[in-house]
């Protein structure tokens, strides 16, 4: 990607969402003077790896968590609570 757009990409992913950038790494793409293979144009190009952390709000996503995962991490699982009340 164009190295000048990295900040804009991160902003688009994170703004008003529950994503937080935790690691970024990039390396320059070597100039391809022979025009063989991938050609990125005349702009400065980089290969980018971005790692994000996403916060999943408990009350919204907890009903989607499998019972096995709830047990493993000792989370109060709504489907387990309902089963206990009915059983």
C-alpha positions as YAML, in Angstrom:
chain: A
units: angstrom
residues:
- id: 1
  name: UNK
  ca: [0.00, 0.00, 0.00]
- id: 2
  name: UNK
  ca: [1.06, 3.63, -0.29]
- id: 3
  name: UNK
  ca: [2.97, 4.35, 2.94]
- id: 4
  name: UNK
  ca: [1.29, 7.75, 3.22]
- id: 5
  name: UNK
  ca: [-2.10, 6.04, 3.66]
- id: 6
  name: UNK
  ca: [-1.21, 3.92, 6.71]
- id: 7
  name: UNK
  ca: [-2.50, 6.50, 9.19]
- id: 8
  name: UNK
  ca: [-5.72, 6.99, 7.23]
- id: 9
  name: UNK
  ca: [-6.33, 3.21, 7.10]
- id: 10
  name: UNK
  ca: [-5.81, 2.86, 10.87]
- id: 11
  name: UNK
  ca: [-8.17, 5.78, 11.48]
- id: 12
  name: UNK
  ca: [-10.87, 4.23, 9.26]
- id: 13
  name: UNK
  ca: [-10.61, 0.90, 11.11]
- id: 14
  name: UNK
  ca: [-10.54, 2.35, 14.64]
- id: 15
  name: UNK
  ca: [-12.67, 5.51, 14.59]
- id: 16
  name: UNK
  ca: [-15.95, 5.10, 16.49]
- id: 17
  name: UNK
  ca: [-15.43, 1.35, 16.76]
- id: 18
  name: UNK
  ca: [-14.11, -1.02, 19.40]
- id: 19
  name: UNK
  ca: [-10.81, -1.74, 17.62]
- id: 20
  name: UNK
  ca: [-7.45, -0.64, 19.06]
- id: 21
  name: UNK
  ca: [-4.17, -0.87, 17.18]
- id: 22
  name: UNK
  ca: [-1.69, -2.81, 19.31]
- id: 23
  name: UNK
  ca: [1.14, -3.41, 16.84]
- id: 24
  name: UNK
  ca: [2.17, -2.08, 13.45]
- id: 25
  name: UNK
  ca: [5.06, -3.13, 11.25]
- id: 26
  name: UNK
  ca: [5.91, -2.30, 7.69]
- id: 27
  name: UNK
  ca: [8.75, -2.83, 5.26]
- id: 28
  name: UNK
  ca: [9.53, -1.01, 2.06]
- id: 29
  name: UNK
  ca: [8.66, -2.76, -1.17]
- id: 30
  name: UNK
  ca: [11.77, -2.75, -3.36]
- id: 31
  name: UNK
  ca: [11.63, -0.77, -6.57]
- id: 32
  name: UNK
  ca: [10.78, -3.00, -9.52]
- id: 33
  name: UNK
  ca: [12.85, -1.49, -12.32]
- id: 34
  name: UNK
  ca: [12.36, -4.49, -14.63]
- id: 35
  name: UNK
  ca: [8.53, -4.22, -14.46]
- id: 36
  name: UNK
  ca: [8.15, -7.96, -13.92]
- id: 37
  name: UNK
  ca: [5.73, -9.46, -11.42]
- id: 38
  name: UNK
  ca: [3.87, -6.99, -9.21]
- id: 39
  name: UNK
  ca: [4.12, -3.33, -10.15]
- id: 40
  name: UNK
  ca: [3.00, -0.83, -7.53]
- id: 41
  name: UNK
  ca: [3.42, 2.37, -9.53]
- id: 42
  name: UNK
  ca: [5.59, 5.38, -8.84]
- id: 43
  name: UNK
  ca: [4.40, 6.02, -5.26]
- id: 44
  name: UNK
  ca: [6.35, 4.77, -2.20]
- id: 45
  name: UNK
  ca: [4.88, 1.35, -1.40]
- id: 46
  name: UNK
  ca: [5.18, -0.71, 1.77]
- id: 47
  name: UNK
  ca: [4.07, -4.12, 2.97]
- id: 48
  name: UNK
  ca: [2.08, -3.58, 6.18]
- id: 49
  name: UNK
  ca: [1.06, -5.84, 9.09]
- id: 50
  name: UNK
  ca: [-1.39, -4.32, 11.58]
- id: 51
  name: UNK
  ca: [-2.57, -6.13, 14.72]
- id: 52
  name: UNK
  ca: [-5.75, -4.93, 16.39]
- id: 53
  name: UNK
  ca: [-7.49, -5.75, 19.64]
- id: 54
  name: UNK
  ca: [-11.28, -5.77, 19.52]
- id: 55
  name: UNK
  ca: [-13.40, -5.25, 22.60]
- id: 56
  name: UNK
  ca: [-16.57, -7.30, 22.57]
- id: 57
  name: UNK
  ca: [-19.12, -5.93, 25.00]
- id: 58
  name: UNK
  ca: [-20.18, -8.66, 27.40]
- id: 59
  name: UNK
  ca: [-23.93, -8.22, 27.44]
- id: 60
  name: UNK
  ca: [-24.11, -7.99, 23.66]
- id: 61
  name: UNK
  ca: [-21.81, -10.92, 22.81]
- id: 62
  name: UNK
  ca: [-22.07, -13.18, 25.86]
- id: 63
  name: UNK
  ca: [-25.15, -15.04, 24.53]
- id: 64
  name: UNK
  ca: [-23.05, -16.06, 21.51]
- id: 65
  name: UNK
  ca: [-20.25, -17.63, 23.58]
- id: 66
  name: UNK
  ca: [-20.40, -21.44, 23.55]
- id: 67
  name: UNK
  ca: [-21.06, -23.08, 26.94]
- id: 68
  name: UNK
  ca: [-17.68, -24.87, 26.79]
- id: 69
  name: UNK
  ca: [-15.87, -21.53, 26.52]
- id: 70
  name: UNK
  ca: [-17.90, -20.10, 29.40]
- id: 71
  name: UNK
  ca: [-16.89, -23.04, 31.57]
- id: 72
  name: UNK
  ca: [-13.23, -22.86, 30.54]
- id: 73
  name: UNK
  ca: [-12.94, -19.17, 31.45]
- id: 74
  name: UNK
  ca: [-15.47, -19.31, 34.32]
- id: 75
  name: UNK
  ca: [-17.84, -16.85, 32.68]
- id: 76
  name: UNK
  ca: [-21.53, -16.68, 33.64]
- id: 77
  name: UNK
  ca: [-23.11, -18.00, 30.46]
- id: 78
  name: UNK
  ca: [-26.76, -17.01, 29.85]
- id: 79
  name: UNK
  ca: [-27.70, -20.30, 28.17]
- id: 80
  name: UNK
  ca: [-26.24, -22.23, 31.12]
- id: 81
  name: UNK
  ca: [-28.11, -20.02, 33.61]
- id: 82
  name: UNK
  ca: [-31.40, -20.57, 31.75]
- id: 83
  name: UNK
  ca: [-30.80, -24.35, 31.65]
- id: 84
  name: UNK
  ca: [-30.08, -24.40, 35.41]
- id: 85
  name: UNK
  ca: [-33.29, -22.45, 36.13]
- id: 86
  name: UNK
  ca: [-35.38, -24.81, 33.98]
- id: 87
  name: UNK
  ca: [-33.68, -27.99, 35.17]
...
